[in-house]
Amino acid sequence: MRTPSNPVYAAGSSCSPPLSIMELSTARTGREVDVFAKDGHPDPGGKLRVRIGSWCPIAMAGSRLLESQDLDLSSARYMGFSLKSACDFHALTSPVARENNVFLQFSIDGGITWTLFKEFPYDELRGERRYYFGLDQEDWMRTNASRFRFWQPRNSGLGHGSWALDSVIIGGSAVLPDLFFDDFQHPQLSRKSWLHLSGSHFSSRSNSSTDAFLSFGNANESGLESAETRDLHIFPGYLLQFEIYLESGGGKVWVEYSPDWGNRWELVVGPETAVQSRMDRHSIYHPHPWMVWRLITIPLDPVLPSRQARFRWRQAGRGWKEEGKRWGLDNVYIGPGCPGNQCGGRGLCFQGNSCLCSEDFRAGNFCASSIPRPSTFRESFQNGLKREKFSEWPRGSSEGCEGVFQGLGFCFPESNDHMILSTIPLDLTKATMVSLVLPDEARTLGVSFRFLQPGEHEWSAGDWALDHVHIGGHLVPPNSFHTQDLQPEVQSDGRIIYPEDNPDYTNEFLSMVDVKAVNGYCNESGVTLVGHEGLRAVLETSAVDVKPGWMLQFRFAIGCGWGQQWAGHHALRLEYSLDHGFTWNLIQRHCPTGGLSCKSPRTPTVYYGPFQWTLVTIILDEQQASGSTQFRWMHPGAPSSWGVKDIYIGPPCPLGCSNRGLCSVSSQRCTCSTEFYGHGCQFSDRLPTYLKEDFSIGERNQSLWEHWQGSWPGRPCHSLGTSPALLALGSKDRSVLTQPLDLRDGDFIRFIMGFGGSFSDERKPCFVSEEKDSQSVYLRYSSNGGVTWDILREINPLEFLNGPKELYFPLPEQAKALGVQFQWWQPLIDDHGQSQGFALDDVFIGGRSVNLPHLYLDFNNGIPKDHIRFHPHGKLQNEFCSRKDPVLAWDATLAEARKELTTSKVIVCADYIVQFKISVGCTQGCSLGHEVALEYRKDPMGAWRPLLSPCLPATVKGPDQHCFPSQFHSGTHYFQSSHASWTRITLPLPDETFSGETEFRFVQKTPPNAQPLIWALDDLYIGETCPHLCHGRGDCRFGSCICDPPYKEDHCKPDHHIPDSFSETFESNLNPHLWSVVRGGRLGKECGDSTSLFRGNQLYFSGCGTREAITTDLNTTHTIKLSFVLRIGSPGHRPTCSIDLRDPEESINKGVVLQVSQDNGIHWITLAYHHPSLFLQAKKVMYSLPEEALGPWVKFRWWQAFNSGPDRDQWAIDNIKLISASQQYEHMIKVSSDHGQEL
């Protein structure tokens, strides 16, 4: 407990609290004041003690007065004292009368008259308060015989309104001292040097008596512990310097100053002045965990506005610290600063002209380090705090807590304590940055850094963490940067140490935050800089002197082994900084089309995984050019890791190596990848001349595609081409990039595209937004590996509101190049993955500037891909429908899939034919609506048209100008009922198909919800016709016939006997020597009647699909007539022989057509048409044969163009007979003889 030295009690009080009057030496400027008290007696110390008694007894009523002796105040500059109310303040009645106030008065005439100096209202005297008043301006009281008094005019005497006075001092001098120093080696002198010392004693740092210091904090003491200087005159260039020691667990020490004689105290360095002074945020000092002496140097110019000040060090006692914890002061200096930046903070300053340097620092003005210091500093705290790297840190901190990034860091506790972390001294004579530009004064030998959070202020509450500290760089940045030196270390014993084996392995060029140099990553060997799973990582270069046109190149991989469905979750960002890391910007921002904001189309340097190893080359421009440009790769953290290698920044290699080779830092020459050569890696002899992709294999074909970003094969929301298609539904940027192609002879790019679908909302997969800001897809191309891009077309989703479309674009001349790549790019997808995706299918890039003059496919040597654009779901198959040669076949799976074959472009001229063999269903059946259609188009963006539209009896009067009665046919549609078995089709190409870029396709059209049929093609030929079309009895190949046995010669003449007669009554089985084809018919009596014309069996037609009967080859050279009996339905519409004539147009097509062909059915010439209404009864008809029906190999066909289905619209024929001229003559003789006539 503190013991009062000289208590003084106010007159009239019975027990004012004891307050000490400071004992002052006669050598001090301040003077102790003797006072008298009315009704009191002097005490042994020469003072007056009013009364000594118990605490707060009832006091006497009346006036209370405390009066000094006459004093010489001619040189006094201030007056100070402590004053407070005593006892039960609240018992005093309110309001307080003025006579209860305390008055401070002065007299210069021995007390005859008194002048009021200050009045203290009693109700404002709550708690002890120290008062200071300057006397500089009070000349009237500064005499050599002045006295003062404290006077309370009236008091109740009941113990209420009592007050107490202590520590009265009047001091100062006309001239203030301007220097202060105390090393505490002489305690008696030290006591005289300080204005006030409280709770202190003198101690020694060691057993030596010459190593003394001022110590505070005895176990049995409490209350304020402080040391206060006298007032000093502070000149410009002054500094405050002292050494301080605080035991761990003790309290904080405040260092303060007062500009007004001690009346008001402020921190020497407060929050307001800390930023300007570049010092601690405040001059409050905390216990050090190592319990070491710390040298503190504070320049006073930036922090001390007053030129008169006193200073004090104070620490609160009990309640603020653990008992028994000490603190100490030593070597306190206030005076002129020393040269060498205040001894470099490494030594004691003496009178502004000499330095006493600390251990390990050389004597001299600067106190430079005498031992080598580290030139770089890096700490990631992954293995805890390395104490050899730091000089101090806060107590209660954690060395293995969760860091600022991910992984371990150094965390500061939530506390109001002064939190600080300081490095050991470093040699930064050549360093330039710490993400901040180092000032010149920091580029020195022995510099230390610290991170500090001041306490005692609301804005400093809360814990914080520090991680990944790096100090270093180059004073003069190099003009290039590379990682070619990032190699394993070879030890003296020959052992090879890879980076992961050596935790201290670093590359001096890089600042790595949660990035490690490892050997091998993502299926590639060699040293790679890798940010591991779940870590927010930064890979940052030091400054580089970058010129416009410099080249930045690197290889990266991200999400190795992850599927594209994870694309876009987190991005690897490539950024640059021109201000030493204060601000960062993407090297290339979003600029899809070029324009005012950018010179050419640019992809932002944001890379969403997954990516296998990918080379990136960027030509830097004026925006990145500076004498001190930094670059960084930053990843916010993801479930997958990422890696970067082969970094190069510097003068460009030729053509940027076309992004197909690495630039050498030593020679600026390209080391090209395997497929390329040339000084700029611009040549290759092994590039494909086209790209054809239907995505049917279900995975990325690496020979065709460099990457699919945010894209994967799947079933599109709308039917496109084949299934699957390529779905671009990733949650971020979506990119589909081809491999380099040789398109010097290329012609076009074609693909099917659709919009709709969402990565996040599978419930609305086919939604196509009609908003105007829907993200477009940019189709663009590059001939230099992606270093620069040109836009071919912006594709807006609003163009696809009606569903997918096939798009065709001629290649611009710039795209007809060697090594050109195409990219579908949909950038800047929103963060929530709501943007509609797109789908691609049936991509074809290439073609020919001069198209095919002819085309032939036999599939014996596989599928000639340069002749077929696409054949979705078509596969080679052997022994299809009894055909042993390989054919291209489509099976019966995937009912809704598009099944077709599309040829390349063909030059079609006059006298061209198309010929092929087809089988639909293989076996005879009644599947309707599964026809395979043959179509063509001359415009790549035009609609497909049937090669031949059906020409039926009812369409003769229609708009089809190419349908003539003499040439009725069913068009180029092939059904199971008519083409189940292999059938050769030969068609002369009409004039409408003539062009230099005609395409043909076979497409199966399956009704909804119907099971498709198998079908196959073989021997497809498009080209010059053959003589007489080989009479339909051979294959045409480039103008020559390959005849079917037994036909021969150049146009397939028969070399066997052809019958010249024909008679058929159907009384027995069908004669195969008379009939080559019968479809939908059989022998039967269902349409017979009792007449002699239709008695017995007929050839009866009631089947599904095509109904026709075709004879075998007949020699009609000498035939003049054809007769037969025909019936179509019946008058009574009996079920087995009826016809529906309610629809007039259908009724016409339900008639039976008689046709003839001399080329095995290539052309059918109409001989007669039979309307159903005229043949409800059986009729015999006879027709004279025209010239078109006369020849050595003729076939006849009875054909019903349309029927309503099985067992409906039935018809029958009978008694078919060819009549020659001789037979007609014999018949006439017989008739004449029967009638007795002569010819």
SEFI-907544 format. One record per residue (C-alpha): residue in one letter; x, y, z. Coordinates in steps of 0.25 Angstrom, whole numbers, plus 5000, padded with zeros to 4 digits. Last residue first. Layout:
% residues N
aXYZ...
***
This chain:
% residues 1239
l475747464416e474647364414q473347364422g472547244427h472347304441d473247204449s474247214437s474347364439v474647354454k475647254452i476347334441m476347454450h476947374461e478047324452y478347464448q478347514462q479347404466s480247434455a480247584459s480647544473i479547554485l480047564499k479147504509i478647524523n477447444527d477347504541i477447634549a477047664563w476647784572q476547814587d476347954593r476447904607d476947774613p478247844617g478347994616s477648114609n478248084596f479148174587a479848164573q479248034569w480247964559w480147864548r481547854542f482047804528k483447774525v484147784512w485447714507p485447694491g484647824488l483247874486a482547954498e483148084494e482648064480p481148054484l480447934488s479047914484y478247904497m477147804500v476247814512k475347704519k474447764530a474147714544q473047794550l473447914559f474447944548l473948084543s473848144557p475248094560h475948184549h476848104540y478048164534a478748114522l480048104515t480948184525i482448174522w483248134534h484748174534i485848104542g484847984543n485747874536d486147974524q485047944514s483947974523v482447974522q481248024530l479847994533v479248074544v478148024554g477348134561k477448164575n478148294572i476848344565s475948304577e476948374587e476648504579p475148484579d475048444594r473748364596l474248254586d474548144597i474748014590s474247874592c474647734589t474747644602p473847724610r472747734599h472547874594g471247834587p471747894573s473147824574g474547874577i475547884565r475347774554l476247754542v476247644531f477447644522s477947674507l479247724501k479347754486i480347754475t481447664479h482547634468t483747704476t483047684489n484247594495l483847584509d484647604522t483947564534t482647624538i482347724549a481147714558e480947834568r480347864581t481247954590g480847964605c479947854611g479347744604s477947734597f478347694583y477747574576l478347504564q477147424560n476647284563g475447224557r474347294549f474647444546l474247464531s473347344530t472347414539s472047354553d472847454561g474347464566c474847574575e475147484587k475647374577g477047364581l478547364576r479447464583g479647614584g480347714592r481647714584v481847624572v483147634565s483847554554w482647484548l482547394536h483747294538p483347294553n481947244549l481047274560n480347144565s479247084558e477947144551f478647274550t478047294536e479447344530s479847354515f481147424510s481947404497d483247444492p484147384503i485547434504h486647334501h487947364507d489147454503p488447574509k489047714506c489747784517h490147924511d491647894508e491547744505k490847654515y489647604522p489747464529p490147514539d489947654544c490747754536i491847844540c491547964531s492448084528g492248234529f492948254542r492448124548c490948084545d490547954551g489747854543r488347804538g487647934537h487847944522c489247984525l488748124527h488648114511p490148144511c490648194524t490348324531e491448414537g491448424552i490848394565y491048244570l490648184583d491048034583d490347994597l489248044606a488547984618w487347984626i486847944640l485447984643p485048084654q484048054665a482948164665n482748264676p482748384666p482848334651t484148294645k484748374634q486048304629v486948394622f487848374610r488548504606f489048574594e489948694592t490048784580e491248884580g491648914565s490148914561f489148824553t488048764562e486948834556d487248784542p486848644546l487848534550p487648404543l487248304554t487648154556i487248084568r487747944571t486947864581w487347774592s486147714599a485147794607h485047894596s483547904593s482847874606q483947924614f483848054607y484748144598h484348284595t485048344583g483748374575s482548274574h482448274559f481548324547q482248354535s481348364523p480348444531f481448554533c481948604546h483048704544q482148824545d481748794559p480648894562g479448794561k478648734550v479548614548t479648604563a478348514564p479048404555l480248404563c481648464561p482348444575s483448554577l484748524571l486048564577p485248604589r485648744594w486648784606a486548924610g487549024607m488749064615p489748984607d489049024594k488948914584r488048824591y487748674590e486848564595l486648414595a485648374605v485648244614e484248204617h483848164631g482348214630l481748074629s482347944634c481647834626g482747734624q483647664615t485047644621c486247734620g485547844627v485947944616s487047894606i487647984597k488647984585f489148104579q489148184566v489148334563i489248384549y489848494541d489548524527a489648674529c490548724540v490648704555i491848754563v491848674576k491848734590s492048624601t491048524603t490048524614l489648384620e488448374630k487948334643r487348434652a487148384666e485648364671a485648214671l487048194676t487148044672a486647984659d488047974652w488648064642a489547994631l490748034622v491047904615p492247804615d492047694604k491347574608r489947614605s488947514611c488147624618f489447694623e490547594622n491647694627q491347824634l491947964634k491248054643g490248174641h489848244654p489948374648h490548364634f491248504632r491948574621i492248454612h493248464601d494448504609k494048404620p494248284611i493648184620g494348044620n495147984609n493947894604f493048014607d492548024592l492448174591y492648254578l492548404575h492748494563p493348624560l493648644575n493748794578v494748904575s495048994587r494848864595g494148834608g494748874621i494048874634f492848784637v492148784651d490948694652d490548734665l490648854675a489848894687f489649024694g489449064709q488449154715s489049244726q488549204740g489949164745h489849244757d491149324754d490649374741i491349324728l492349424723p492749364710q492149264700w493249224691w493149124679q494549114674f495249094661q496749064658v497549094646g498949014645l499149044630a498149144624k496849164618a496349244630q496949374624e496149354611p494849344618l494249204620p492849194615f491849184626y490749084628l489749074640e488748954642k487749004652p487148964665g485849004670n484849114667l485449214677f486749194671e487149334665l486949394679p488149304683n489049404676i490149344668e491349444666r492049404653l493449384647i494149464658d495649474657w496649424668t498049454672v499049374680g498049254678g499049154671n499449254660s498349234650s497149264659y495749254657r494449304663l492949254665y492449344676v491249294684s490349394689q489949414704s488449454705d488449604707k487249624698e486349534707e485549424699s486149314707v486149174701f485649064711c485948924706p486548874719k485448934729r485548834740e487048814738d487248944745s488648974749f489448944736s488348994728g487748954715g487349034702f488049064689g488248984677m489348964667i489548874654f490948894648r491548944635i492949014632f493349044618d494349034606g495648974610d496848964601r497749034610l496948974621d498148904628l497548884642p497948914656q497148844667t495748894670l495348974681v493948974689s493849074699r492849104710d493149214721k492549184734s491449084739g491648984729l490548944719a491148934706l490548804701l491248724690a490248634683p489848494687s489048464679t489248494664g488748624658l487948714666s486848674674h486548774685c486948764700p488248704695r488648564700g490048564705p491448594701w492248694709s492448844710g492948934721q494248944713w494448844702h495848844698e496848824687w495848754678l496048664666s497248574669q496748574684n495448514681r494648554693e493648454698g492348394695i492748324682s491548384675f492048524675d491648554661e493048604656k493648634643l494948714642y495648744629t497048754623p497648684635l499048734639r500348654637d501248734628s501348854638f501848994637q501649114646c502549074657g503149224657h504549184651g503949064644y503448934649f502148874655e501548734658t502548704670s502448834677c503348944673t504549004681c504549144677r505649244677q505849364686s507249324688s507449314704v506049314708s505549204698c504149224694l503349094695g502549034683r501149034677n500649164681s500949214667c502449224673g502049364677l502149394662p503649394663c504049394678p503649514687p504549584696g504149554711i503249474720y503449324720i502749214729d503049074726k502149024737v500749044744g499948944752w498548924757s497848844768s496448804769p495448824780a495548974778g496249094783p496249234780h497349224769m498249334765w499349334755r500149464756f500949564748q501749684752t502149804744s503249894748g503849974736s502549984730a501749914718q500449844722q499549944716e500449974704d500349834699l500649684703i500649574693i500049454700t500349314698v499649194706l500049054705t499048954711w499348824719q498048764722f496948864725p495748844735g495648954738y495249104736y496349194731v496249344733t497149424724p495949484717t495849444702r496149554693p495549604679s496449714674k496949854677c496149864690s495249964696l494950034683g494549904676g494849764677t493849654676p493949564689c494549674698h494549614712r495849664719q497249624715i498349634725l497349634736n497649744746w498349754760t498449874769f499449894781g500349784775h501549864772d500849984765l500849934750s500049804754y499749684745e498649574745l498449424741r497249364748l497149214750a495649204752h494749124761h493449044759g493549064744a493648924739w493148814749q492348744738q493548744729g494048624737w495248634746g496548554744c497448684744g496548794750i497548904744a498748894735f499649004731r500749044721f501349184720q501649294711l501649444712m502249524700w502749664699g502149744689p502049874697k503249864707v503249804720d504349824731v503949714740a503549724755s503549594763t502549484759e501349434767l500749304769v499549314778a498749204784r497449184791l497649034795g496548924794e497448834786h498848874783g499448994776v500548934768l501848994762t502448884753v503748824752g503848714742s503048594738e501648604732n500448514735c499648624742y500848664751g502348634752n503348674762v502848784771a503048934774k501948974784v500849074784d500149114796v500549264793m501849264784s502549394782l503449354770f504749404764e505649354775n505249204773t504949134786y505349004792d505249024808p504348904809n505348814802d504748674798e503648744790p504648824782y505448694777i506748664783i507648594774r508848514781g510148534775d510948544789s511048694787q509548704785v508848724771e507648824773p506448794764q506148894753l505449034753d506449104745q505649094733t504549174740h504649304732f504649454734s505149554725n505549704725p506149694739p505649794750v506649894755l506449884770h506049744770g505149664778g505049624793i504049614804h503049504805v502049474816h501049364813d500149374824l499649474835a498349454843w497349544850d496649554864g495649654867a495649804873s496549904866w495449994862e494950004876h496250064881e497150014893g498049924884p498949954873q499049854862l500549834857f501249754846r502749774847f503849794837s505349794840v506549864833g507949814835l508549854822t507849954815r506749974805a505650024815e506150164814d505950164799p504550134801l504049994798v502949984788l501849904794s501449764790v502749744798m503649814788t504949864783a506149784789k507549814786t508049864799l506949784806d507849714816l506949664827p506849694842i505849594849t504449604846s503449674855l501949624858i501149714866m499849714874h499649824884d498549764893n497149794892s496949644889e496449544879p497649464877f498649474865c498749364855f499949314848g499549224836l499249074833g498549034820q497549124813f497749264810v497749364822g498149244830e497549134839c498249124852g499649064854e500449164861s499449224870s499649354877g499349374892r500549464894p500949554882w502149534873e503549584874s504949564867f504449474855k505149384846e505849294856r504549274863k504049194851l502549194854g501849064850n502148974839q501149034829f501449174834s501649224819e502849304822r503749364811f504949464814t506049504804s507349564806p507649494819r508749564828p510249554828i510849604841s511349744845s510049814842a510149964840c510050054853f509750174844n510650274851g511750184854a512050054862r511649924855f510449844858d510449704864e510249764878s509549894879c510250024874l510650144883c510350264874s510950404874n510550544870g509050574875q509450584890f509650434891c508750334883l508750194886g508850084875r508149994865g506950094861g507850124849c508650214858q507550324858n507450314842g508950314841p509150444849c508650464863g507450534867p507450654877g506850624891i506050534900y506850414904v506450304914n507550194915d506750104924l505250074928g504649944934w503549854936r503249754946k502149644948g502049614963e500449624963e499849584949k499449714941w498349814940g497549784952r498649824961g499449934955a499250024943q500550054936r501150194933w502250254926r502250404926f502750524917r502750674919a502550764907q502850904901r502950914886s501550864884p501150784871l501850654875v501650544865p502350574852d503550644859l503750554871p504550444865i504250324873t505250224876i504950094885l506049994888r505449864894w505949794905v505549644905m504449564912w504349464900p502849474900h502949624900p501949694909h501249814902y501649954899i500650064896s501150184888h500150174877r499950134863d501350094863m502150184853r502050234839s501950374845q500750414836v499950284839a500250284854t499850434856e498350414857p498450274864g499350334875v500850344876v501350414888l500050374895e499250494901w499250564915r498550684919n498850764932g500250724932w500950854930d500150884918p500850814906s500650674913y501350554907e501050404908v501650264908w500650164912v501150034918k500349904916g500149804928g500949684932g500849534927s502149534920e503149634927l503249764921y504649834918i504749964912e505950044906f505850184903q505850294892l505050414889l505550494877y505750644874g505950694860p505150824862f505350874877i504650824889h504750914902l504550824913d503650814925r504050714936t503950564934e502950474939a503150324943s501950244946e501350124954l499950154958g499250074969s499749944975e501049894982n501349764990a501849684978n502749804974g502449854960f503449964954s504949964951l505850074947f507150024942a508549984946d509649914938t510849984945s510549904958s510849774951n510049654956s509149664944r508049754939s508149834952s507049904960f506650034965h505250054970s503850094965g502450114970s502350254966l503450344961h503150494959l503850614954w505050534950s506550574950k506650584965r506350444967s507250404956l508450484963q508250394975p508050264967h509350284960q509450184948f508050214944d508350234930d507750374930f507650474919f506950604917l507250724908d506550854905p506350914919l505251024920v505651164923a504851254932s504651144942g503651044946g502951024959i501751024968i501350894974v500150844983s500150694983d498850684992l497550744995a496250685001w494850725002s493650715011g492250755006h491550665016g492150625029l491050695037g491850825039s490850895030n491950965022r492151105018p493251195011q494051085005w495451145003f496751094997r497851204999f498951264992r500151354995s501051444988a502351514993n503451514982t502351554972r501651474961m500251504964w500051624955d500851554944e499751444942q500051414927d501151314930l500451254942g499951124935f498951044943y498950894946y497850814952r497950664956r496650604959e496150514970g494750474969r493450554969l493850704970e492850754960d491750764971y492650854979p492750964969f494250994967e494551144966k495851194961f496751314962l495951404971t496751524977w496951534992t497151665000i497951685013g498551545012g500051595012d499851695001i500051604989s498851514991f498351394982q497051314983l496551174980f495151164983v494451034988n492851024986n491951004998e491651154998r491051144985a489951064990v489750924985p488450884979s488250784984t488450734998l489850665001a489650525004h490150484990f491550534993d491750435005c493150445008a494150545001s494150634989k495450644981l496650724979s498050694974f499050804971g499750884961m500351024958y501051074946r502151164942a502751224955s503951314953s503451434962l502651334971d503451364983l502451314994d501751375006q501151255014s500051175009e498551175013l497551055015l496151095019r494851035023s493751125028g492651075038a492150945043m492850835049a493050705043i492250575045p493250465044c493850435030w494950325032s495450325046g496350435052i497550525049r497250675049v497750805043r499150765040l500050885037k501350865030g502750885036g503050735036p502750715051d501250755049p500750895051h499450915059g498050945054d496951035057k497151105043a498051035034f499451075030v500151045017d501651015013v501850994998e502850904992r503550974981g503650924966t504950964959r505750854966a507050874974t506250904987s505750764986l504350734985e503450644993m502050634986i500950664995s500150534998l498650514999p497950455011p496450455010s495850565018c495450525032s494950635041s494850755032g494850895037a496150935031a496550845020y497450735023v498950725019p499650585018n501150595017s501750455012p500550375009t500850225010r500550144997m500050005000
***
